[in-house]
């Protein structure tokens, strides 16, 4: 949506729902024990309970109750929910995007945004108009003079560096993961010690995970490898976190730079690392080393909107199968966004109307992945592939998705599947992040 606002010079306005959950009425009669330290004049506090009058944070159903209440209020003032994405609402040429208690309006007319905000207040919702978006769901948004938008998370990055005790060191790394080391379970190694490293493994992993999913796709692969062993981390896994954080210190101001190019529509680069972590002597201890890794990044108008690095859920028997599974998984993300843009176009909102193009990396001996997608026929070596991975073939037949070849050197998704040398890593990072 930010990309569309840049391309078509639309107005943006951010709002915040003040104490969102308690604004919704409670769904049913609920009671709670008296908090520790609270006394009652009517006898023992253990014999009394408190009746809840509001939809408080912490209830299992609190989020759902708030969302239902918000949707009802928005429909009351003329907003219609999207049939594709539950977080998107339309009214005339106004688009409203909501994420829990944060919302962004997008519209070519600022007066209509002001009217929508006024209408929301008039139906009893307590909101704060925060003006042009500058900080949304933990991400700093800066519009530059040349029209580009930068998304960064310097505060979170600095917090991670401080948590890991690396504030005072000048020793940094040029890449987020060692090229020479593939993490595995290290069952024979010393368990991770919070006392030795000075930080909580799970806490650091959680922060790195949020950072990688919102503004730093360049650390997605390294973070996923670290997160994989959160249940039983070893010393080597702690050292991998230190290595990654040293890279973050070197690139602490890096984020995403959006400079949309209207000559491009959808592009999806998908790749797979076939059994890249396979270690025969550890197979009995960590069977997941036999699984391949999928990586993909989706661009709209040359700006990244979706990226992922995931271990495949089944063991692929060939590079063709691993690449095909990666392509299928990537298109599960692409197709819903295609449907959302189609819906926006039908409602009269400006979008780029080019067909999405999917680029898939092909190894020298792996033209089979492309042929399997383009020409769906029964083949002895691929007939076992689960039918769920063929879901996108209809779109290929209808010309909505075009499968093209890309060279290994230009396969941007490579950075999401394996550790790379500095020169190759930097090239792909610039292609995704813009810097």
C-alpha positions as CSV (number, residue, x, y, z in Angstrom):
1,X,0.0,0.0,0.0
2,X,2.9,2.3,0.7
3,X,4.2,1.5,-2.8
4,X,0.9,2.4,-4.3
5,X,0.8,5.7,-2.4
6,X,4.2,6.6,-3.8
7,X,3.4,5.6,-7.3
8,X,0.1,7.5,-7.5
9,X,0.9,10.3,-5.1
10,X,-1.8,9.4,-2.6
11,X,-2.3,10.9,0.8
12,X,-1.5,8.8,3.9
13,X,-2.8,9.2,7.5
14,X,-2.1,7.1,10.5
15,X,-4.5,6.6,13.5
16,X,-4.2,4.8,16.8
17,X,-7.1,3.2,18.7
18,X,-6.6,4.3,22.3
19,X,-6.9,1.3,24.7
20,X,-8.4,-0.7,21.9
21,X,-9.6,-3.9,23.5
22,X,-11.6,-2.3,26.4
23,X,-13.5,-0.2,23.9
24,X,-15.4,-3.3,22.9
25,X,-18.2,-4.6,25.2
26,X,-17.5,-7.8,27.0
27,X,-18.9,-10.8,25.1
28,X,-20.3,-12.7,28.1
29,X,-20.4,-12.7,31.9
30,X,-16.9,-13.3,33.1
31,X,-15.4,-13.3,36.6
32,X,-11.9,-13.2,38.0
33,X,-10.2,-13.8,41.3
34,X,-9.3,-10.8,43.4
35,X,-5.7,-9.8,42.7
36,X,-3.1,-10.4,45.4
37,X,-3.2,-7.7,48.0
38,X,-6.8,-6.6,47.4
39,X,-9.0,-7.0,50.4
40,X,-12.8,-6.8,50.7
41,X,-15.0,-5.7,53.7
42,X,-17.4,-8.5,53.0
43,X,-15.2,-11.3,54.2
44,X,-12.3,-13.3,52.9
45,X,-11.0,-12.3,49.5
46,X,-10.8,-16.0,48.5
47,X,-14.6,-16.2,48.8
48,X,-15.3,-13.4,46.4
49,X,-14.7,-12.7,42.7
50,X,-14.8,-9.6,40.5
51,X,-17.1,-9.3,37.5
52,X,-15.4,-8.0,34.4
53,X,-17.2,-5.0,32.8
54,X,-14.9,-4.5,29.8
55,X,-13.1,-6.6,27.2
56,X,-9.8,-6.6,29.0
57,X,-6.4,-7.5,27.5
58,X,-5.3,-11.0,28.4
59,X,-8.6,-12.7,27.7
60,X,-8.4,-15.6,25.2
61,X,-11.1,-14.0,23.0
62,X,-10.2,-10.4,23.6
63,X,-8.6,-9.9,20.2
64,X,-11.5,-11.5,18.3
65,X,-14.1,-9.5,20.2
66,X,-12.3,-6.2,19.5
67,X,-12.0,-7.0,15.8
68,X,-15.7,-7.9,15.5
69,X,-16.7,-4.7,17.3
70,X,-14.4,-2.6,15.0
71,X,-15.7,-4.2,11.8
72,X,-19.3,-3.6,12.9
73,X,-18.5,0.1,13.6
74,X,-16.7,0.5,10.3
75,X,-19.6,-1.1,8.4
76,X,-21.9,1.3,10.2
77,X,-20.2,4.3,8.6
78,X,-20.1,2.8,5.1
79,X,-16.8,0.9,5.0
80,X,-16.9,-2.5,3.3
81,X,-14.4,-5.2,4.3
82,X,-12.2,-6.8,1.6
83,X,-13.2,-10.2,0.4
84,X,-9.5,-11.1,0.2
85,X,-7.8,-9.5,3.2
86,X,-9.7,-9.1,6.5
87,X,-7.5,-6.1,7.4
88,X,-8.5,-4.0,4.4
89,X,-11.6,-1.8,4.2
90,X,-13.0,0.3,1.4
91,X,-15.3,3.4,1.2
92,X,-15.5,5.3,-2.1
93,X,-11.8,6.0,-3.0
94,X,-10.6,5.6,0.7
95,X,-8.7,2.5,1.7
96,X,-8.3,1.7,5.4
97,X,-5.8,-0.8,6.6
98,X,-5.9,-1.9,10.2
99,X,-3.5,-4.0,12.3
100,X,-4.9,-4.7,15.7
101,X,-5.1,-1.1,17.1
102,X,-3.1,0.7,14.4
103,X,-4.6,1.9,11.2
104,X,-3.5,3.7,8.0
105,X,-5.8,5.6,5.5
106,X,-4.8,5.9,1.9
107,X,-6.7,8.2,-0.5
108,X,-6.1,10.7,-3.3
109,X,-8.1,13.3,-1.4
110,X,-7.0,14.3,2.1
111,X,-10.4,15.8,2.9
112,X,-12.0,12.4,2.6
113,X,-9.5,10.9,5.0
114,X,-10.4,13.7,7.5
115,X,-14.1,13.0,7.0
116,X,-13.5,9.2,7.6
117,X,-11.6,10.0,10.8
118,X,-14.4,12.2,12.0
119,X,-17.0,9.5,11.2
120,X,-15.1,6.9,13.2
121,X,-15.0,9.3,16.2
122,X,-18.8,9.9,15.9
123,X,-19.6,6.2,16.2
124,X,-18.0,6.1,19.6
125,X,-14.4,4.9,18.9
126,X,-11.6,6.6,20.7
127,X,-8.8,7.3,18.3
128,X,-5.8,9.5,18.0
129,X,-4.9,11.1,14.6
130,X,-1.2,10.7,14.3
131,X,-0.9,12.5,10.9
132,X,1.5,11.2,8.2
133,X,2.9,7.8,9.1
134,X,6.2,8.0,10.8
135,X,6.2,4.9,13.1
136,X,4.0,1.9,12.4
137,X,4.1,-1.5,14.1
138,X,7.6,-0.8,15.3
139,X,9.0,0.4,12.0
140,X,10.2,3.9,11.3
141,X,8.9,5.4,8.1
142,X,10.8,8.2,6.5
143,X,9.8,9.9,3.2
144,X,12.9,11.4,1.4
145,X,13.1,14.4,-0.8
146,X,13.5,12.3,-3.9
147,X,10.2,10.6,-3.2
148,X,11.6,7.3,-1.8
149,X,10.4,5.8,1.5
150,X,12.8,4.2,3.9
151,X,11.7,1.6,6.5
152,X,14.2,1.1,9.4
153,X,14.2,-0.3,12.9
154,X,17.3,1.4,14.4
155,X,15.9,1.3,18.0
156,X,15.3,-2.5,17.9
157,X,18.7,-3.1,16.2
158,X,20.4,-1.1,19.0
159,X,18.5,-3.0,21.6
160,X,19.6,-6.4,20.2
161,X,23.2,-5.1,20.1
162,X,23.0,-4.0,23.7
163,X,21.3,-7.2,24.9
164,X,24.2,-9.2,23.4
165,X,26.8,-7.0,25.1
166,X,28.4,-5.7,21.9
167,X,28.0,-2.0,22.4
168,X,31.6,-1.4,23.2
169,X,33.2,-3.5,20.5
170,X,34.3,-2.3,17.1
171,X,34.7,-5.8,15.7
172,X,32.0,-6.3,13.0
173,X,31.2,-8.8,10.3
174,X,30.4,-8.2,6.5
175,X,27.9,-11.1,6.3
176,X,25.3,-12.4,8.8
177,X,26.4,-16.1,8.7
178,X,29.6,-18.0,8.3
179,X,29.9,-19.4,4.8
180,X,32.0,-22.3,6.1
181,X,29.5,-23.4,8.8
182,X,26.1,-24.9,8.4
183,X,24.3,-25.0,11.8
184,X,23.1,-28.4,13.0
185,X,22.0,-29.8,16.4
186,X,25.6,-30.1,17.8
187,X,24.3,-32.7,20.3
188,X,27.8,-33.5,21.5
189,X,28.6,-29.9,22.3
190,X,28.2,-27.8,25.5
191,X,24.7,-26.5,26.1
192,X,24.1,-22.8,25.6
193,X,24.7,-20.9,28.9
194,X,23.0,-17.6,29.5
195,X,25.6,-16.9,32.2
196,X,28.4,-17.5,29.7
197,X,27.0,-15.4,26.8
198,X,25.2,-12.8,28.9
199,X,21.8,-12.9,27.1
200,X,18.7,-15.0,26.7
201,X,18.8,-17.2,23.6
202,X,15.0,-17.1,23.1
203,X,14.7,-13.4,23.7
204,X,17.5,-12.6,21.2
205,X,16.0,-15.0,18.7
206,X,12.5,-13.4,19.0
207,X,13.8,-9.9,18.4
208,X,15.9,-11.0,15.5
209,X,12.9,-12.8,14.0
210,X,10.7,-9.7,14.2
211,X,13.5,-7.6,12.7
212,X,14.0,-10.0,9.8
213,X,10.3,-10.2,9.0
214,X,9.6,-6.4,9.0
215,X,12.6,-4.5,7.6
216,X,15.7,-6.8,7.3
217,X,15.2,-9.6,4.8
218,X,19.0,-9.8,4.5
219,X,19.2,-11.6,7.9
220,X,16.2,-13.9,7.3
221,X,18.2,-17.0,6.5
222,X,20.6,-16.6,9.4
223,X,17.8,-15.9,11.8
224,X,15.8,-18.9,10.8
225,X,18.8,-21.2,11.3
226,X,19.3,-19.8,14.8
227,X,15.6,-20.0,15.7
228,X,15.5,-23.7,14.6
229,X,17.4,-24.7,17.7
230,X,15.6,-22.6,20.3
231,X,14.4,-25.6,22.2
232,X,17.9,-27.0,22.8
233,X,20.6,-24.4,21.9
234,X,24.3,-25.2,22.1
235,X,27.4,-23.1,22.4
236,X,27.8,-23.0,18.6
237,X,24.3,-21.6,18.3
238,X,25.1,-18.8,20.7
239,X,28.2,-18.0,18.7
240,X,26.1,-17.8,15.6
241,X,23.9,-15.2,17.3
242,X,27.0,-13.2,18.2
243,X,28.2,-13.4,14.6
244,X,24.9,-12.2,13.3
245,X,24.7,-9.3,15.7
246,X,28.2,-8.2,14.7
247,X,26.9,-7.9,11.2
248,X,23.9,-5.9,12.5
249,X,26.3,-3.5,14.2
250,X,28.0,-2.9,10.9
251,X,24.7,-2.3,9.1
252,X,22.6,-0.9,12.0
253,X,21.1,1.9,9.8
254,X,20.2,-0.4,7.0
255,X,16.5,-1.1,6.2
256,X,14.3,-1.2,3.2
257,X,14.3,1.6,0.6
258,X,11.2,1.9,-1.6
259,X,11.7,3.6,-4.9
260,X,8.8,2.2,-7.0
261,X,9.2,1.7,-10.8
262,X,5.8,1.7,-12.6
263,X,7.3,-0.2,-15.5
264,X,7.5,-3.3,-13.3
265,X,4.5,-5.3,-11.9
266,X,4.9,-8.5,-9.9
267,X,8.1,-10.4,-9.8
268,X,8.8,-13.4,-7.6
269,X,12.3,-14.9,-7.3
270,X,12.2,-18.3,-5.7
271,X,15.0,-20.7,-5.0
272,X,15.9,-23.9,-3.1
273,X,19.0,-25.3,-1.5
274,X,18.7,-29.1,-2.1
275,X,19.7,-30.9,1.1
276,X,22.2,-28.2,1.9
277,X,22.5,-29.1,5.5
278,X,22.8,-32.9,5.0
279,X,25.3,-34.5,7.3
280,X,25.4,-38.3,7.1
281,X,27.0,-38.8,10.5
282,X,24.3,-36.7,12.2
283,X,21.2,-38.0,10.3
284,X,20.2,-40.2,13.2
285,X,20.3,-37.3,15.6
286,X,18.9,-34.6,13.4
287,X,16.8,-36.0,10.5
288,X,15.9,-32.4,9.4
289,X,19.3,-32.1,7.8
290,X,18.0,-34.1,4.9
291,X,15.3,-31.5,4.2
292,X,15.9,-28.7,1.6
293,X,15.4,-25.0,2.2
294,X,13.0,-22.8,0.2
295,X,13.6,-19.1,-0.2
296,X,11.6,-16.5,-2.1
297,X,11.1,-12.7,-2.4
298,X,8.1,-11.0,-4.0
299,X,8.5,-7.6,-5.6
300,X,5.8,-5.1,-6.6
301,X,7.0,-2.2,-8.8
302,X,10.6,-3.3,-8.0
303,X,9.9,-3.0,-4.2
304,X,10.0,-6.1,-1.9
305,X,6.7,-6.8,-0.2
306,X,7.1,-10.5,0.9
307,X,10.1,-12.6,1.7
308,X,10.6,-15.9,3.4
309,X,13.2,-18.6,4.2
310,X,11.7,-21.9,5.3
311,X,12.7,-25.5,5.7
312,X,10.6,-27.7,3.4
313,X,8.2,-30.0,5.3
314,X,9.1,-33.1,3.3
315,X,12.4,-34.6,2.0
316,X,12.8,-33.8,-1.7
317,X,14.4,-36.6,-3.7
318,X,16.0,-34.3,-6.4
319,X,16.9,-30.7,-7.1
320,X,13.9,-30.6,-9.5
321,X,11.5,-31.5,-6.7
322,X,13.1,-29.1,-4.2
323,X,12.9,-26.2,-6.7
324,X,9.3,-27.1,-7.6
325,X,8.3,-27.2,-4.0
326,X,9.9,-23.8,-3.4
327,X,8.1,-22.3,-6.5
328,X,4.8,-23.7,-5.3
329,X,5.3,-22.3,-1.7
330,X,6.2,-18.9,-3.1
331,X,3.1,-18.8,-5.2
332,X,0.9,-19.4,-2.2
333,X,2.0,-15.9,-1.1
334,X,1.8,-14.4,-4.6
335,X,-1.7,-15.5,-5.6
336,X,-3.6,-13.8,-2.7
337,X,-1.8,-10.5,-3.3
338,X,-2.8,-10.8,-7.0
339,X,-6.4,-11.3,-5.9
340,X,-6.2,-8.2,-3.6
341,X,-4.9,-6.0,-6.4
342,X,-7.6,-7.4,-8.8
343,X,-10.2,-6.4,-6.2
344,X,-8.7,-2.9,-5.8
345,X,-8.7,-2.4,-9.5
346,X,-12.4,-3.5,-9.8
347,X,-13.3,-1.0,-7.1
348,X,-11.6,1.8,-9.0
349,X,-8.4,2.1,-7.0
350,X,-5.1,2.8,-8.9
351,X,-2.9,-0.3,-9.4
352,X,-0.2,-1.4,-11.8
353,X,-2.0,-3.8,-14.2
354,X,0.8,-6.0,-15.5
355,X,0.8,-9.8,-15.2
356,X,2.9,-11.3,-12.4
357,X,6.1,-12.9,-13.5
358,X,7.7,-15.7,-11.6
359,X,11.4,-16.2,-12.0
360,X,12.7,-19.6,-10.8
361,X,16.3,-20.5,-10.5
362,X,17.4,-23.5,-12.5
363,X,20.5,-25.5,-11.9
364,X,22.5,-26.8,-14.9
365,X,20.8,-30.2,-14.7
366,X,17.5,-29.0,-13.4
367,X,15.4,-27.7,-16.3
368,X,12.9,-30.2,-15.0
369,X,11.5,-27.7,-12.4
370,X,10.5,-25.3,-15.2
371,X,9.1,-28.1,-17.5
372,X,7.1,-29.5,-14.6
373,X,5.4,-26.2,-14.1
374,X,4.9,-25.3,-17.7
375,X,4.0,-28.8,-19.1
376,X,2.0,-30.8,-16.4
377,X,2.3,-34.4,-17.5
378,X,3.1,-37.6,-15.7
379,X,6.8,-38.3,-15.4
380,X,8.3,-41.4,-13.8
381,X,10.7,-39.4,-11.5
382,X,8.2,-36.7,-10.5
383,X,4.8,-38.5,-10.3
384,X,5.2,-38.9,-6.6
385,X,5.2,-35.2,-5.9
386,X,2.2,-34.3,-3.7
387,X,-0.7,-32.9,-5.7
388,X,-0.9,-29.9,-3.2
389,X,2.2,-28.5,-4.9
390,X,0.4,-28.2,-8.3
391,X,-2.1,-25.6,-7.1
392,X,-0.8,-22.8,-9.4
393,X,-1.0,-24.7,-12.7
394,X,-4.4,-23.3,-13.6
395,X,-3.0,-19.7,-13.4
396,X,-0.1,-20.8,-15.6
397,X,-2.5,-22.2,-18.2
398,X,-4.6,-19.0,-18.1
399,X,-1.5,-16.8,-18.6
400,X,-1.8,-15.1,-15.2
401,X,1.6,-16.4,-14.2
402,X,4.5,-16.8,-16.5
403,X,7.5,-19.0,-15.5
404,X,10.9,-17.7,-16.7
405,X,14.4,-18.8,-16.3
406,X,17.0,-16.7,-14.4
407,X,20.7,-17.3,-14.2
408,X,22.3,-18.4,-10.9
409,X,24.2,-15.1,-10.6
410,X,20.9,-13.1,-10.8
411,X,18.9,-15.3,-8.5
412,X,18.1,-12.8,-5.8
413,X,16.4,-15.4,-3.6
414,X,19.7,-17.2,-3.2
415,X,20.4,-15.0,-0.2
416,X,17.5,-16.6,1.6
417,X,18.6,-20.2,1.2
418,X,22.2,-20.5,2.2
419,X,25.2,-18.5,3.6
420,X,27.0,-16.6,0.7
421,X,30.3,-15.0,0.2
422,X,30.5,-11.3,0.8
423,X,30.5,-10.1,-2.8
424,X,27.5,-12.2,-3.8
425,X,25.6,-11.5,-0.6
426,X,26.1,-7.7,-1.0
427,X,24.8,-7.9,-4.6
428,X,21.6,-9.7,-3.6
429,X,21.1,-7.5,-0.5
430,X,21.2,-4.4,-2.6
431,X,18.7,-5.9,-5.0
432,X,16.2,-6.5,-2.1
433,X,16.9,-3.8,0.4
434,X,18.1,-1.1,-2.0
435,X,21.3,-0.5,-0.1
